[in-house]
Amino acid sequence: MSEVIRFDSVSFIRNEKIILQDVSFALNEGESLVIIGRNGAGKTTLINLLFGYLWPTSGTVSAFGETYGDTPMAPLQNQMGIVQPGHQETLLQRLTCLEMVITGVIGTLGLYKEPTVEQTKIAKDLLQSIGLLDKSNQLYQTLSSGEKMKVLLLRAFGEGKNLLILDEPTAALDLTARVGFDRTLSKLKEKNPKLSRILITHRIEEIPADFHKVLLLKEGKQLALGDKSSVFTNANLSQLYDLEVSVSEKKGQYHITVLS
């Protein structure tokens, strides 16, 4: 099993403030990792380091067996897709549903030339796979919230992606839309078992059952790392949220009850 991502003792300091401190984890091909923390925990900084948009103050980041700084970034970035709702919607909302997915296939932030027949076919096949082909010519901005997230997911997956990064994709969705997104995400994974995934969130209730590894971040520091059953303890989550909580699990999904 090949390694997809590795952080080795990564720290990041901005304006003399420690944003991340001594974070270490690895993700292998086909694995799914949840990074969970409260607002300000350093989750966004970690994503930017992962994409090479920021550089560690100390420590090393590597992807697909290549260490950042020793190799060109573009070929590594081209293997990563990201679902980042707010930012992407602002840039791309004037496109149709089909055009949105085509930009993912081509790997651009917009449509600057006519797509090829093959690129269009790939995009249509992706829409067909989740039952949205009939929405092809509908403007993205007119879709429901749940449909928008599914289209952003397909756009991120695109073509040739080995890693999907999901930045709080269901934060603004109602329960029905969230369940629909999770099922689409699971279906995509079933069809592409070597696909690795990283989910960023601050609510454990939003973690799909088929994500098994967890990294807890608190104020830039690594609080715990491991499988869900070992990380999601009353003690760990009470420390994370600065509240006394109790954790329960049913069919791979976890829930928190605040005790005091």
C-alpha positions as CSV (number, residue, x, y, z in Angstrom):
1,M,0.0,0.0,0.0
2,S,1.6,3.3,-1.1
3,E,1.7,6.4,1.0
4,V,-0.3,9.4,-0.2
5,I,0.4,12.1,2.4
6,R,2.9,12.5,5.2
7,F,3.4,15.3,7.7
8,D,6.5,15.0,9.8
9,S,6.8,17.3,12.8
10,V,5.2,20.2,10.9
11,S,4.9,23.6,12.6
12,F,3.7,26.9,11.1
13,I,4.2,30.3,12.7
14,R,2.8,33.5,11.3
15,N,3.6,36.9,12.8
16,E,5.2,35.2,15.8
17,K,2.0,33.3,16.5
18,I,2.1,29.5,16.5
19,I,-0.7,28.2,14.1
20,L,0.4,24.6,14.0
21,Q,2.9,22.9,16.3
22,D,4.6,19.5,15.7
23,V,1.8,17.8,13.7
24,S,2.6,14.4,12.3
25,F,0.4,11.9,10.5
26,A,0.4,9.7,7.4
27,L,-2.4,8.6,5.0
28,N,-2.0,5.6,2.7
29,E,-3.7,4.8,-0.6
30,G,-7.4,4.1,-0.2
31,E,-7.6,5.4,3.4
32,S,-10.0,8.0,4.7
33,L,-9.0,10.5,7.4
34,V,-11.0,13.0,9.4
35,I,-9.3,16.1,10.8
36,I,-11.5,17.5,13.5
37,G,-11.1,20.6,15.6
38,R,-12.9,23.7,16.8
39,N,-12.7,27.1,14.9
40,G,-9.2,28.4,15.0
41,A,-7.6,24.9,15.5
42,G,-5.4,25.2,12.4
43,K,-7.5,23.1,10.0
44,T,-7.4,25.6,7.1
45,T,-3.7,26.2,7.6
46,L,-3.1,22.4,7.4
47,I,-5.0,22.3,4.1
48,N,-2.9,25.2,2.7
49,L,0.3,23.4,3.7
50,L,-1.0,20.2,2.1
51,F,-1.6,22.0,-1.2
52,G,1.7,23.8,-1.1
53,Y,0.1,27.2,-0.8
54,L,2.0,27.7,2.5
55,W,5.4,26.4,3.6
56,P,6.1,24.8,7.0
57,T,8.2,26.9,9.4
58,S,9.7,23.6,10.4
59,G,9.1,19.9,9.6
60,T,8.4,18.4,6.2
61,V,5.3,17.6,4.0
62,S,5.3,15.0,1.3
63,A,2.7,13.7,-1.1
64,F,2.8,10.6,-3.3
65,G,6.3,9.8,-2.2
66,E,7.7,13.3,-3.1
67,T,8.9,15.7,-0.5
68,Y,7.8,19.3,-0.9
69,G,10.7,21.5,-1.9
70,D,12.5,18.7,-3.7
71,T,10.1,18.4,-6.6
72,P,7.7,20.6,-8.7
73,M,4.4,21.1,-7.0
74,A,2.1,21.2,-10.0
75,P,2.2,17.4,-10.7
76,L,1.4,16.7,-7.1
77,Q,-1.4,19.3,-6.9
78,N,-3.0,17.8,-10.1
79,Q,-3.6,14.6,-8.2
80,M,-5.6,16.4,-5.5
81,G,-9.2,17.6,-5.6
82,I,-10.9,19.8,-3.1
83,V,-14.5,20.5,-2.1
84,Q,-14.5,24.0,-0.6
85,P,-18.1,25.2,-1.0
86,G,-18.0,29.0,-0.2
87,H,-14.9,29.8,-2.2
88,Q,-15.7,27.7,-5.2
89,E,-19.3,28.8,-5.5
90,T,-18.2,32.4,-5.7
91,L,-15.9,31.6,-8.6
92,L,-18.0,29.2,-10.6
93,Q,-21.7,29.9,-9.9
94,R,-22.4,31.3,-13.4
95,L,-21.7,27.9,-15.0
96,T,-24.1,25.1,-15.8
97,C,-24.1,21.9,-13.9
98,L,-22.3,20.1,-16.8
99,E,-19.8,23.0,-17.2
100,M,-18.9,22.8,-13.5
101,V,-18.0,19.1,-13.8
102,I,-16.1,19.7,-17.1
103,T,-13.9,22.3,-15.3
104,G,-12.9,19.5,-12.9
105,V,-12.2,17.1,-15.7
106,I,-10.0,19.7,-17.4
107,G,-8.5,21.0,-14.2
108,T,-9.3,24.7,-14.5
109,L,-11.2,27.4,-12.6
110,G,-13.4,28.2,-15.6
111,L,-14.2,27.3,-19.2
112,Y,-11.7,29.2,-21.4
113,K,-12.1,27.0,-24.5
114,E,-14.5,24.5,-26.0
115,P,-14.2,21.1,-24.2
116,T,-13.4,18.1,-26.3
117,V,-16.0,15.4,-27.0
118,E,-14.1,13.0,-24.6
119,Q,-14.0,15.6,-21.8
120,T,-17.8,16.2,-22.1
121,K,-18.5,12.5,-22.2
122,I,-16.5,12.0,-19.0
123,A,-18.4,14.8,-17.3
124,K,-21.8,13.4,-18.4
125,D,-20.9,9.9,-17.2
126,L,-20.0,11.3,-13.8
127,L,-23.3,13.2,-13.6
128,Q,-25.1,10.0,-14.7
129,S,-23.4,8.0,-12.0
130,I,-25.2,10.1,-9.3
131,G,-28.5,10.7,-11.1
132,L,-28.0,14.3,-12.1
133,L,-27.6,14.0,-15.8
134,D,-31.0,15.6,-16.3
135,K,-29.6,18.7,-14.6
136,S,-26.8,19.1,-17.1
137,N,-27.9,22.4,-18.7
138,Q,-29.3,23.9,-15.4
139,L,-27.3,26.8,-13.9
140,Y,-25.3,25.7,-10.9
141,Q,-26.6,28.6,-8.8
142,T,-30.2,27.4,-9.3
143,L,-29.6,23.9,-7.9
144,S,-30.6,22.8,-4.4
145,S,-28.0,22.9,-1.7
146,G,-27.7,19.2,-1.7
147,E,-27.3,19.0,-5.5
148,K,-24.7,21.8,-5.4
149,M,-22.5,19.8,-3.0
150,K,-22.8,16.7,-5.2
151,V,-21.7,18.7,-8.3
152,L,-18.8,20.2,-6.3
153,L,-17.8,16.6,-5.3
154,L,-17.8,15.4,-8.9
155,R,-15.8,18.5,-9.9
156,A,-13.2,17.8,-7.3
157,F,-13.0,14.2,-8.3
158,G,-12.5,15.2,-12.0
159,E,-10.1,12.9,-13.7
160,G,-6.8,11.4,-12.4
161,K,-7.4,12.5,-8.8
162,N,-5.9,10.2,-6.1
163,L,-6.8,12.4,-3.1
164,L,-10.1,14.2,-2.2
165,I,-10.0,16.9,0.4
166,L,-13.5,17.8,1.8
167,D,-13.5,21.1,3.7
168,E,-16.7,21.1,5.8
169,P,-18.8,20.2,2.8
170,T,-22.1,19.5,4.7
171,A,-21.9,22.4,7.2
172,A,-24.8,24.3,5.5
173,L,-26.9,21.3,4.5
174,D,-30.1,20.0,6.2
175,L,-30.2,16.4,7.3
176,T,-31.7,15.0,4.1
177,A,-29.2,16.8,1.9
178,R,-26.3,15.7,4.2
179,V,-27.3,12.1,4.0
180,G,-27.6,12.4,0.2
181,F,-24.1,13.8,0.0
182,D,-22.6,11.1,2.2
183,R,-24.2,8.4,0.1
184,T,-22.8,10.0,-3.1
185,L,-19.4,10.2,-1.5
186,S,-19.5,6.5,-0.4
187,K,-20.7,5.5,-3.9
188,L,-17.7,7.3,-5.5
189,K,-15.4,5.6,-3.1
190,E,-16.9,2.2,-3.8
191,K,-16.2,2.7,-7.5
192,N,-12.7,3.9,-6.8
193,P,-11.3,1.9,-3.9
194,K,-7.8,3.4,-4.2
195,L,-9.1,6.9,-3.7
196,S,-7.9,8.5,-0.5
197,R,-10.0,11.1,1.3
198,I,-9.5,13.8,4.0
199,L,-12.5,15.3,5.6
200,I,-12.2,18.6,7.6
201,T,-15.0,19.3,10.1
202,H,-15.7,20.4,13.7
203,R,-18.8,18.2,14.3
204,I,-18.3,14.4,14.8
205,E,-22.0,13.9,13.9
206,E,-21.1,14.9,10.3
207,I,-18.5,12.1,9.8
208,P,-19.6,9.4,7.4
209,A,-19.3,5.8,8.8
210,D,-16.8,4.8,6.2
211,F,-14.1,7.3,7.5
212,H,-12.0,5.3,10.0
213,K,-8.9,7.4,10.9
214,V,-9.1,10.5,13.0
215,L,-6.8,13.4,13.8
216,L,-7.9,15.8,16.6
217,L,-6.5,19.3,16.5
218,K,-6.7,21.8,19.4
219,E,-5.2,25.2,19.2
220,G,-2.7,24.0,16.5
221,K,-1.6,21.0,18.5
222,Q,-2.2,17.3,17.8
223,L,-4.4,16.1,20.5
224,A,-5.0,12.5,19.3
225,L,-4.5,10.3,16.2
226,G,-5.8,6.8,15.5
227,D,-9.0,4.9,14.6
228,K,-12.3,6.4,15.6
229,S,-12.9,3.9,18.5
230,S,-9.6,4.8,20.2
231,V,-9.8,8.6,19.5
232,F,-13.4,9.3,20.2
233,T,-13.3,8.8,24.0
234,N,-15.1,10.9,26.6
235,A,-11.8,12.2,27.8
236,N,-10.4,13.2,24.4
237,L,-13.6,15.0,23.3
238,S,-14.1,16.7,26.6
239,Q,-10.6,18.1,26.3
240,L,-11.2,19.1,22.7
241,Y,-14.4,21.0,23.3
242,D,-13.6,22.2,26.9
243,L,-16.8,20.7,28.0
244,E,-17.8,17.5,29.9
245,V,-19.3,15.3,27.2
246,S,-20.3,11.7,26.7
247,V,-19.7,9.9,23.4
248,S,-22.0,7.3,21.9
249,E,-21.7,5.2,18.7
250,K,-24.2,3.4,16.5
251,K,-23.3,1.7,13.2
252,G,-20.0,3.5,12.9
253,Q,-21.4,7.0,13.5
254,Y,-20.7,9.0,16.7
255,H,-22.7,11.5,18.7
256,I,-21.9,13.8,21.6
257,T,-24.1,14.5,24.7
258,V,-23.0,17.5,26.8
259,L,-23.1,16.6,30.4
260,S,-22.3,20.0,32.0
